Amino acid sequence: MAIQVEKKEIITVTDDNGTPLTKGDPILIRCQDQDIVCRYMGMKNGYFVTETLDSTNENKYRTGSIESCRRISGIREWPVVEAKREA
């Protein structure tokens, strides 16, 4: 083969502050007057894809339905044993 052609598409998604989002970032999105804390997973077939913080559920949103999006920090998981002691 004398020539090889490869098409690459680069999609950059930014939050309200203009900071680019990367896969796995914890975010707070506002959709239909609800605040949702989740993890950004990328774009798939034109949908904004997130997953719950415990990585169990994938959710898809139309980009036009997201009213705001902010990266957040300070989220950590509590070990089960420690959480039971505090309860």
MOPE-V231446 format. One record per pair of residues at least 12 apart in sequence whose C-alpha atoms are under 10 Angstrom apart, sorted by the first residue. I is the first residue (numbers start at 0). J is the second residue. Records with the same first field share a line. If there is no record, write none. Layout:
I: J  J
//
This chain:
10: 41  42
11: 41  42
12: 39  41  42  47
13: 68  69  70
14: 26  27  28  67  68  69  70
15: 28  66  67  68  69  70
16: 68  69  70
17: 69
18: 69  70
19: 70
20: 39  40  41  68  69  70
21: 38  39  40  41
22: 38  39  40  41  42  48  49
23: 37  38  39  40  41  49  50  52
24: 37  38  39  40  41  49  52  69  70  71  72
25: 37  38  39  40  49  50  51  52  69  70  71  72  73  74
26: 38  39  49  52  68  69  70  71  72
27: 39  67  68  69  70  71
28: 49  65  66  67  68  69  70
29: 64  65  66  67  68  69
30: 60  61  62  63  64  65  66  67  68
31: 64  65  66
32: 65  66
33: 66
34: 66  67  68
35: 51  68
36: 49  50  51  52  68  69  70  71
37: 49  50  51  52  53  54  56  57  58  70  71
38: 50  51  52  53  54  57  58  70  71
39: 51  52  57  58  70
40: 57  58  59
41: 59
42: 59  60  62
43: 59
44: 59
45: 59  60  61  62
46: 58  59  60  61  62  63
47: 59  60  61  62  63  64  65
48: 60  61  62
52: 74  75  76
53: 76
//
